[in-house]
Amino acid sequence: MSYHANEKGYYGEFGGAFIPEMLYPNTEELRRQYIQIMQEPSFKEEFSKLLKDYVGRPTPLYFGERFSNKYHTKVYLKREDLCHTGAHKVNNTIGQILMAKKLGKNRIIAETGAGQHGVATATVCALMGIECVVYMGEIDIARQAPNVARMKMLGAEVRPALSGSRTLKDATNEAIRDWINNPVDTHYIIGSVVGPHPYPDMVARFQSVISEEIKWQLKEKEGRENPDYVVACVGGGSNAAGAYYHYLDNEEVGIIAVEAAGKGIDTGESAATSALGKVGIIHGSKTLLMQTTDGQITEPYSISAGLDYPGVGPMHAHLYRSGRAEFISITDDDAMKAGLNLCKTEGIIPAIESSHALAIFEQRKFNPDDIVVVNLSGRGDKDLETYIDYFGL
Amino acid sequence: MTKIQDPISDTPIKMNRIQQKLQENHKLLSIYFTAGFPSLNDTVPLIQDLEKSGVDFIEIGLPFSDPLADGPTIQKSSTQALKNGMTTKILFEQLEDIRKSVAIPLIIMGYFNPILKYGVEDFCRKCKDIGIDGLIIPDLPVDVYHSEYQPIFEKYGLINIFLITPQTSEERIRFIDSVSKGFIYMVSSASVTGAKSGFGEEQQRYFKRIADMNLSNHQIVGFGISNKETFQQATKSAHGAIIGSAFIKHVMAEGPKNVESFVKGIRK
């Protein structure tokens, strides 16, 4: 059984391209060319060169000794937090800006929730000198002022999404509408493994550098390529897709996906899509989706802005449905404590998204000789204000 | 209803109201509005008034939280309709007796997720029971319809209507034409719904190009038609045109009562 997308972009029953006809030419152009372009030697060369010299890859695979001792197992942290711009997001935006150039596009659009993907997109557009418009929910603009400022400094135009709930899902709708209105010159850089085919697969491939590195780094340190478990937080699921990618079809490696329970799964304020979602269509993809009994998409909640997406990438919906991955949900409180715990044990301030992945060690026991790789997807600088408010620092 | 012979089974079958209407020899005017807007119970009176005003057929919008092919006007009406409490179930209840008072073709236009959630077959069955003639589901692509859902729609006598745009390739238009059984919804330009400032030469060339393809289905133009002038431009080579956002704006400004003045303004 393969856990990768098939040629129509399906992961089991999930995925596909449920898009209005207006988007068909755009996605079809991309679908026909993305794999071929990614395999061109000149593309590969430029992509790896930028990942190395600009992003700062490979990111370390760091053995957290004090953290490991605390939980009586061997924990490695994949340090995506050390990427330029502070998270794994830039792996994908570098890949997609090169893709856009190959496709002859001269204008970039993107959506952003908390602003991390927006910043990563604005960054690569500045790097390439390409016009950049980032859609962001009006409510998110108000609560993520530093990232709005960063995008502006990088030369991007930040356009407020005023429709619906005025958050990430609406910013994504606005970006899609922009793409409908500008079908010829514009490339849409989606920030996660969501959206219509070929986006989930393309973004997963760009992020797969994470597990590609884990394999050789672990070989160097432990003499084996395969950990017993690889752990990542899942909102849309791009950092997780990258961390799992080269282990998906190797069932010796356990896959653990960590979702945001928010204030608790049954509180009505949660983003745990696997637990609360039903099959549906969001942003052109068939997946698990938080929705009303009438099929209206609902607004999720998490203290972490990067995890409050009402859907989940179709790869992850399939990993859940097939039982290939173990899904754990972590509350705001447990995530915040786990974040502070990493600060004190290892001297690393994690993004609150990543803190969710770190929190599972309080709930789930591992064997002392298990090797557990946790994808530390981002750094906590952007979350300082939330940490300050939460802990009264 | 006109009876035609089914060439395969040789038994007489009823012609769908849409197919009948398309045989009329004049330019067809269709109006889109969002069900449950401006007030929850405006749906049925609006349909009745639109028919009385001489509209040829009606698209009833099933509101969705995330209407990604729609511009600000229809977004706003959808959000309001949902706030008013509109659901798929309520819409079907409202339309339960619609065929006692309305004879023109009725089409439900909605996004795929609420239909999927209701159950595609249950949805189609309910449409047939009520007397709905067709569906427009912008985010159900023709390929998926053709491979997964076509037999269900046809079992319940529903005509599914597909969109084409100026960017749609000739090969794909031919495919859409082969799957279509009523008309093809010709999107006037690369855009979401909402009024534009008239059609230029580029659009006229596109309308003409499609007309010259001699498709087996008629074309009805939608998106960007707001008044008499754009209606006439759009229907120069097409069989009819659809007005949505401009009508909703009219309802926003004047309330749901004064439908006739809007329709007469297009047709005068």
Chai-1 contact restraints between the chains, C-beta under 6 A:
chainA,res_idxA,chainB,res_idxB,connection_type,confidence,min_distance_angstrom,max_distance_angstrom,comment,restraint_id
A,F18,B,F112,contact,1.0,0.0,6.0,A-B,restraint_1
A,F18,B,D139,contact,1.0,0.0,6.0,A-B,restraint_2
A,P20,B,A69,contact,1.0,0.0,6.0,A-B,restraint_3
A,P20,B,P138,contact,1.0,0.0,6.0,A-B,restraint_4
A,P20,B,D139,contact,1.0,0.0,6.0,A-B,restraint_5
A,E21,B,L163,contact,1.0,0.0,6.0,A-B,restraint_6
A,E21,B,T165,contact,1.0,0.0,6.0,A-B,restraint_7
A,M22,B,T165,contact,1.0,0.0,6.0,A-B,restraint_8
A,P25,B,Q167,contact,1.0,0.0,6.0,A-B,restraint_9
A,S163,B,Q75,contact,1.0,0.0,6.0,A-B,restraint_10
A,N173,B,D66,contact,1.0,0.0,6.0,A-B,restraint_11
A,N173,B,L68,contact,1.0,0.0,6.0,A-B,restraint_12
A,I176,B,L68,contact,1.0,0.0,6.0,A-B,restraint_13
A,R177,B,V192,contact,1.0,0.0,6.0,A-B,restraint_14
A,I180,B,V192,contact,1.0,0.0,6.0,A-B,restraint_15
A,N181,B,S191,contact,1.0,0.0,6.0,A-B,restraint_16
A,P183,B,Q167,contact,1.0,0.0,6.0,A-B,restraint_17
A,P183,B,A190,contact,1.0,0.0,6.0,A-B,restraint_18
A,G280,B,N113,contact,1.0,0.0,6.0,A-B,restraint_19
A,I281,B,F112,contact,1.0,0.0,6.0,A-B,restraint_20
A,I281,B,N113,contact,1.0,0.0,6.0,A-B,restraint_21
A,D294,B,T87,contact,1.0,0.0,6.0,A-B,restraint_22
A,D294,B,T88,contact,1.0,0.0,6.0,A-B,restraint_23
A,G295,B,N113,contact,1.0,0.0,6.0,A-B,restraint_24
A,G295,B,P114,contact,1.0,0.0,6.0,A-B,restraint_25
A,G295,B,K117,contact,1.0,0.0,6.0,A-B,restraint_26
A,Q296,B,S65,contact,1.0,0.0,6.0,A-B,restraint_27
A,I297,B,S65,contact,1.0,0.0,6.0,A-B,restraint_28
A,I297,B,D66,contact,1.0,0.0,6.0,A-B,restraint_29
